[in-house]
Amino acid sequence: MRNSKTNRDVKSGDSQMPAPVNASPVDDGFEPLLDSTEAAGLLKIHPKTLQKLARNGEVAAIQIGKLWRFRASALNRWLEKVAN
């Protein structure tokens, strides 16, 4: 059986790659979640320190299985509260 599509049938530059996903908040109000490493990097602290703060309820976080996720806006509110 012969392949019906030959090399000359395929145009160069014809790509079926999906468009990149934008990581910024979208119009529906969804805010992407940061993992422990990303969130700790924003705060310039160790990820384990941030996880301990989350476990103790000092920082707003979401635990999904064993992993912690953080909203940047919640981290900012926590920083403002701690700074005052």
Backbone hydrogen bonds, N-H to C=O, Kabsch-Sander energy under -0.5 kcal/mol:
donor,donor_aa,acceptor,acceptor_aa,energy
6,T,4,S,-0.6
9,D,6,T,-1.4
10,V,6,T,-0.7
10,V,7,N,-0.9
11,K,9,D,-0.6
14,D,11,K,-1.5
15,S,13,G,-1.2
26,V,30,F,-1.0
29,G,26,V,-1.9
34,L,70,F,-3.5
36,S,68,W,-0.6
39,A,35,D,-2.7
40,A,36,S,-2.6
41,G,37,T,-1.9
42,L,38,E,-1.5
43,L,39,A,-1.6
44,K,40,A,-1.2
45,I,40,A,-2.1
49,T,46,H,-0.6
50,L,46,H,-1.8
51,Q,47,P,-2.4
52,K,48,K,-2.0
53,L,49,T,-2.1
54,A,50,L,-2.3
55,R,51,Q,-2.7
56,N,52,K,-2.1
57,G,54,A,-1.3
58,E,53,L,-2.3
59,V,53,L,-1.0
62,I,69,R,-2.6
64,I,62,I,-0.6
64,I,67,L,-3.0
65,G,63,Q,-0.6
67,L,64,I,-2.0
69,R,62,I,-2.5
70,F,34,L,-2.6
75,L,71,R,-2.0
76,N,72,A,-2.2
77,R,73,S,-2.1
78,W,74,A,-2.2
79,L,75,L,-2.3
80,E,76,N,-2.3
81,K,77,R,-2.2
82,V,78,W,-2.5
83,A,79,L,-2.4
84,N,80,E,-1.0
